[in-house]
């Protein structure tokens, strides 16, 4: 399985991943911007406004009616960050033409909808529709405010904000309540026009289609855009941590959240990235890991305890839910598991179990068009090639010494503790 890359126009590329195992296909159009605090909110808002309507389908009801007619196809907004890039745009799914009554070419029809939503939104002069803009601003502000209700997510975001406070990665791809509230219809429209002109556009198709006809269609729709594409900044990777910072925040909840950020010193472009994956899987990335089996199961110190790498930024984030009075003992237990791997105190069975879990995860990527698209898009943005089978092969060749070396490269940067101040009876009340 490999990508076919087609240049559509200046800074616009189509990546085709041919798969014939799915009954549905996926098409995504992604604008790639630098992650910038002052612009993140507007860029997060753009796809949601585009989804409100276009010239031939001026309302969401019109869009949904058209998609229902096309065998319940779907189009949705997208906004996330990969390293220090913000990725925003539209994602569409449609059934393969082989499963339609008359072999209709749904791919091209849905492509027409996506490109019209992208290029011909409902506007009032040189501004987005005021009602649509205000409505989506309100929705985005509600989303930002609601994130505090997911305490594990909130703790992770607070950790990253503190850990990367002077790096672009410390910014949220949603913006802030203040920045979103200040946006105007003409201001967001100007951001949108700038994006179409200056940002690279990565288009992905996963499934099966006549790719030449699709690329011709995209070239016809997008080829006339005035383009002066900027060079995207590289994600800043700090290979080692400085002095450990500790940040605590009280909140009236029962369960505390202990979240620890580490600098791994390794990204997915580095030759020792497979060893980092093995280290993380053994440390806290799988249900057979030391954090899960020892800190959670044997010691019963955590409601949950796991670790996950950010392969682009070179971070490892440890997340756990604990009783607030167990902060010190839980933190020390987590660090003890880290020291065990650094000292090579793990069994061949632990290593083999981590390898099986990782390989199974990479094989399961091929079970979903969305997972495949997300994985390949992430690697393209990081300038990495290969496919899941290449990763599986490299994982199988990782040695014990390489795992130990990866563990010793990882250094603790920031410890964030969300201190729950409620007693159980108070929370119940």
C-alpha positions in Angstrom: 0.0 0.0 0.0 1.5 3.3 -1.1 0.6 6.9 -1.9 0.3 8.3 -5.4 1.0 12.0 -5.3 -0.4 14.3 -7.9 0.3 18.1 -8.1 -3.0 19.9 -8.7 -1.7 23.5 -8.6 0.9 25.6 -6.8 1.0 24.2 -3.3 -2.0 22.0 -3.8 -1.3 18.2 -3.8 -3.6 15.2 -4.1 -2.6 12.0 -2.3 -4.3 8.8 -3.5 -4.3 5.8 -1.2 -5.9 3.0 -3.3 -7.8 0.5 -1.2 -10.5 -1.9 -2.5 -11.5 -3.4 0.9 -13.9 -0.6 1.9 -17.5 0.0 0.8 -17.0 3.7 1.5 -14.4 6.2 0.3 -13.0 9.3 2.0 -12.0 12.7 0.5 -10.4 15.4 2.7 -9.3 18.9 1.8 -6.9 20.3 4.4 -5.4 23.8 4.6 -2.1 23.7 6.5 -1.3 26.8 8.5 1.3 27.7 11.1 -0.1 27.3 14.7 -0.4 30.9 15.9 -2.2 32.1 19.0 -3.6 35.2 17.4 -5.0 33.4 14.4 -6.0 29.9 15.7 -9.6 30.9 16.7 -10.4 32.4 13.3 -9.0 29.4 11.5 -10.9 27.0 13.7 -14.1 28.9 12.9 -13.7 28.9 9.1 -14.6 25.2 8.4 -17.7 25.5 10.6 -18.9 28.6 8.7 -18.2 26.9 5.4 -20.5 24.1 6.5 -23.4 26.5 7.0 -24.0 27.0 3.3 -22.9 27.9 -0.2 -24.4 29.6 -3.2 -26.4 26.7 -4.5 -27.1 25.3 -1.1 -27.4 28.3 1.2 -28.6 26.5 4.3 -27.6 23.4 6.2 -30.9 21.8 5.3 -30.1 22.3 1.6 -26.7 20.6 2.1 -28.1 17.7 4.1 -30.9 17.2 1.5 -28.3 17.0 -1.3 -26.1 14.6 0.7 -29.1 12.3 1.5 -29.8 12.1 -2.2 -26.3 10.9 -2.7 -26.8 7.7 -0.7 -26.4 9.5 2.6 -22.9 10.8 1.9 -21.5 13.1 4.6 -19.3 16.2 4.8 -17.9 17.7 8.0 -15.6 20.3 9.3 -12.0 19.5 10.6 -9.6 21.4 12.8 -6.7 20.0 14.8 -3.0 20.5 15.3 -0.1 18.4 14.2 3.1 19.5 15.8 3.2 23.3 15.4 0.9 23.3 12.4 -2.9 23.9 12.4 -4.9 21.6 10.0 -8.4 22.8 9.1 -10.8 22.0 6.3 -13.5 19.6 5.1 -13.8 15.8 5.2 -16.3 13.8 3.1 -17.3 10.2 3.0 -19.4 8.5 0.3 -20.2 4.9 -0.6 -18.1 3.3 -3.4 -19.8 3.7 -6.8 -19.9 -0.1 -7.2 -22.6 -0.2 -4.6 -24.9 2.4 -6.2 -27.9 1.3 -8.4 -26.5 2.7 -11.6 -22.7 2.8 -10.9 -23.1 6.6 -10.3 -19.8 8.4 -9.8 -20.4 9.6 -6.2 -16.8 10.6 -5.8 -17.1 13.3 -8.4 -20.5 14.5 -7.2 -19.3 14.8 -3.6 -16.1 16.5 -4.8 -18.4 19.1 -6.4 -20.1 19.7 -3.1 -16.9 19.9 -1.1 -15.3 22.4 -3.5 -18.4 24.5 -3.7 -18.5 24.7 0.1 -14.9 25.6 0.1 -14.9 28.2 -2.6 -18.4 29.7 -2.7 -19.6 30.2 0.9 -22.6 32.4 1.8 -21.3 35.9 2.0 -22.4 39.5 2.3 -19.9 41.4 0.2 -16.4 40.9 1.5 -17.6 39.2 4.7 -19.1 36.0 5.8 -22.8 36.0 6.6 -23.2 37.8 10.0 -25.8 35.4 11.4 -23.7 32.3 10.5 -20.6 33.9 11.9 -22.2 34.8 15.2 -23.8 31.4 15.6 -20.5 29.5 15.0 -18.6 31.9 17.3 -21.1 31.0 20.0 -20.7 27.3 19.3 -16.9 27.5 19.4 -16.9 29.5 22.7 -19.2 26.9 24.2 -16.8 24.1 23.0 -13.8 25.9 24.6 -15.7 26.4 27.8 -16.9 22.9 27.9 -13.5 21.4 27.8 -13.1 22.0 31.5 -15.8 19.4 32.1 -13.5 16.7 30.7 -11.0 16.8 33.5 -8.5 14.5 31.9 -8.5 16.5 28.7 -8.3 19.7 30.6 -5.3 18.6 32.7 -3.5 17.5 29.5 -4.1 20.8 27.8 -3.0 22.7 30.9 0.1 20.7 31.1 1.0 21.4 27.4 0.2 25.1 28.0 2.6 25.2 30.9 5.2 23.0 29.4 5.3 24.7 26.0 4.4 28.2 27.2 7.1 29.9 25.0 6.6 27.5 22.1 3.9 27.6 19.3 2.8 24.2 20.5 1.5 25.7 23.7 -1.4 27.4 21.8 -4.8 25.7 21.4 -6.0 25.1 17.9 -9.4 26.3 19.1 -8.2 29.7 20.1 -9.4 31.4 23.3 -12.7 32.6 24.5 -11.5 36.2 24.2 -9.9 35.9 20.8 -13.0 34.1 19.3 -15.5 36.5 20.9 -13.6 39.4 19.2 -13.9 38.0 15.7 -16.0 39.8 13.1 -17.6 38.4 9.8 -15.2 40.5 7.7 -12.2 39.6 9.8 -12.8 35.8 9.5 -13.5 36.2 5.8 -10.1 37.9 5.4 -8.5 35.0 7.2 -10.3 32.6 4.9 -9.2 34.5 1.7 -5.6 34.6 2.9 -5.7 30.9 3.6 -6.9 30.0 0.1 -4.1 32.2 -1.3 -1.1 31.4 0.9 -1.5 28.1 2.7 -0.5 24.7 1.3 -3.5 22.5 0.6 -3.2 18.8 1.1 -6.0 16.7 -0.4 -6.4 13.0 0.4 -8.5 10.3 -1.2 -8.7 6.9 0.4 -10.6 4.1 -1.3 -11.1 3.4 -5.0 -11.8 5.8 -7.8 -10.7 6.9 -11.3 -8.0 9.1 -9.8 -7.2 10.8 -13.1 -10.8 12.1 -13.4 -10.8 13.2 -9.8 -7.5 15.1 -10.2 -8.8 16.7 -13.4 -11.9 17.8 -11.5 -9.9 19.2 -8.6 -7.6 21.0 -11.0 -10.6 22.5 -12.7 -12.1 23.7 -9.4 -8.9 24.8 -7.6 -6.5 25.6 -10.4 -7.6 29.2 -10.9 -7.0 30.2 -7.2 -4.5 33.0 -6.9 -1.6 31.3 -5.1 1.4 32.7 -3.4 2.2 29.9 -1.0 4.2 30.6 2.2 6.9 28.3 3.6 5.6 26.6 6.7 7.8 26.8 9.8 9.3 23.5 11.2 8.1 22.3 14.5 10.5 23.2 17.3 11.8 20.1 19.0 13.6 20.4 22.3 15.5 17.2 22.8 16.0 17.5 26.6 14.2 19.1 29.5 15.6 21.8 31.8 14.8 22.0 35.4 11.6 20.2 36.3 8.7 22.6 36.8 5.7 21.8 39.1 2.3 23.4 38.6 -0.7 22.8 40.9 -4.3 24.0 40.5 -7.2 23.4 42.9 -10.6 22.5 41.6 -13.7 21.4 43.5 -13.8 17.8 42.2 -13.2 14.5 44.0 -10.5 12.9 41.7 -7.1 14.6 41.2 -5.4 14.5 37.9 -1.6 13.9 37.8 -0.2 14.7 34.4 3.5 14.7 33.6 5.2 15.9 30.4 8.5 14.5 29.2 10.9 15.5 26.4 11.6 12.2 24.6 14.4 13.6 22.4 13.0 11.5 19.5 10.5 12.3 16.6 9.1 10.1 13.9 11.9 11.1 11.5 14.6 9.9 13.8 16.1 6.4 13.3 15.5 5.5 17.0 11.7 6.3 16.7 10.8 2.5 16.7 12.7 2.1 20.0 10.8 5.1 21.4 7.5 3.4 20.5 8.6 0.2 22.2 9.7 2.1 25.3 6.4 3.9 25.5 4.4 0.7 25.0 6.3 -1.0 27.8 6.1 2.0 30.1 2.5 3.1 29.8 1.1 2.8 26.3 -0.6 -0.6 26.5 -2.6 -2.6 29.0 0.4 -4.8 29.6 2.6 -1.8 30.4 4.3 -1.2 33.8 2.1 1.8 34.6 -1.0 -0.2 34.1 0.0 -3.5 35.6 1.9 -2.1 38.6 0.8 1.5 39.5 -2.9 0.9 38.6 -3.4 -2.9 39.2 -1.0 -4.0 41.8 -0.6 -0.8 43.8 -4.1 0.5 43.2 -2.8 4.0 43.2 -4.6 5.3 40.1 -8.1 5.0 38.6 -6.2 5.1 35.3 -2.5 5.5 34.3 -1.0 5.6 30.9 1.5 7.4 28.6 1.3 8.5 25.0 3.9 10.0 22.7 3.6 13.0 20.4 5.7 11.8 17.5 6.0 15.2 15.8 6.8 17.4 18.9 8.9 14.7 20.6 6.9 14.6 23.8 5.6 11.8 26.1 2.6 12.7 28.2 1.7 10.6 31.3 -1.9 10.9 32.5 -3.4 9.5 35.7 -6.4 9.9 37.9 -5.7 9.7 41.6 -7.0 10.4 45.0 -5.5 13.9 45.8 -3.8 12.7 49.0 -1.9 10.1 46.9 0.0 12.6 44.9 3.5 12.0 46.2 3.2 8.2 46.4 1.7 7.9 42.9 4.3 10.3 41.4 7.1 8.3 42.9 5.6 5.0 41.8 5.4 6.3 38.2 9.0 7.4 38.3 10.0 4.0 39.7 8.6 2.3 36.6 10.5 4.7 34.4 13.7 3.9 36.3 13.1 0.2 35.9 13.1 0.5 32.1 16.1 2.8 32.2 18.0 0.1 34.1 16.8 -2.7 31.8 14.6 -4.3 34.5 12.0 -5.8 32.2 11.4 -9.3 30.9 11.5 -10.7 27.4 7.8 -11.4 27.8 7.1 -7.7 28.6 9.0 -6.7 25.5 7.3 -9.4 23.3 3.9 -8.3 24.6 4.6 -4.7 23.8 5.7 -5.6 20.3 2.5 -7.6 19.7 0.3 -4.8 20.9 2.0 -2.2 18.7 2.0 -4.4 15.6 -1.7 -5.2 16.1 -2.4 -1.5 16.4 -0.6 -0.7 13.1 -2.4 -3.5 11.3 -5.8 -2.2 12.6 -5.1 1.1 10.8 -6.2 -0.6 7.6 -9.7 -1.3 9.1 -10.8 2.4 8.6 -10.5 5.0 5.9 -10.3 7.7 8.5 -7.5 6.1 10.4 -5.5 5.5 7.3 -6.0 9.1 6.1 -5.1 10.5 9.5 -1.9 8.4 9.7 -0.7 9.2 6.2 -1.6 12.9 6.5 0.4 13.2 9.7 3.4 11.6 8.2 3.3 13.8 5.1 3.1 16.9 7.3 6.1 15.7 9.2 8.1 14.9 6.0 8.1 11.2 6.7 7.4 8.4 4.2 6.7 4.7 4.6 3.6 2.7 5.4 2.3 0.8 8.5 4.1 -2.4 7.4 7.4 -0.6 7.3 6.8 0.5 10.9 5.9 -3.1 11.9 9.1 -4.4 10.3 11.3 -1.8 12.1 9.6 -2.5 15.5 10.4 -6.2 15.2 14.1 -5.3 14.9 14.3 -3.1 18.1 16.7 -4.6 20.7 16.6 -4.4 24.5 19.6 -2.0 24.5 17.8 0.3 22.1 14.7 0.4 24.4 16.9 1.2 27.4 18.6 4.0 25.4 15.3 5.5 24.4 14.1 5.4 28.1 17.3 7.2 29.2 16.8 9.9 26.6 13.4 10.8 28.0 13.6 13.6 30.6 10.9 15.0 32.8 10.0 18.6 32.0 6.8 19.6 33.8 4.5 18.0 36.4 0.9 19.4 36.5 -1.5 18.4 39.3 -5.2 19.2 39.2 -5.9 18.9 42.9 -9.4 17.8 43.7 -10.6 19.6 46.8 -14.0 17.9 47.2 -14.7 15.1 49.6 -16.8 12.3 48.1 -19.9 13.2 50.1 -19.6 16.8 48.9 -19.4 15.7 45.3 -22.4 13.4 45.7 -24.4 16.3 47.2 
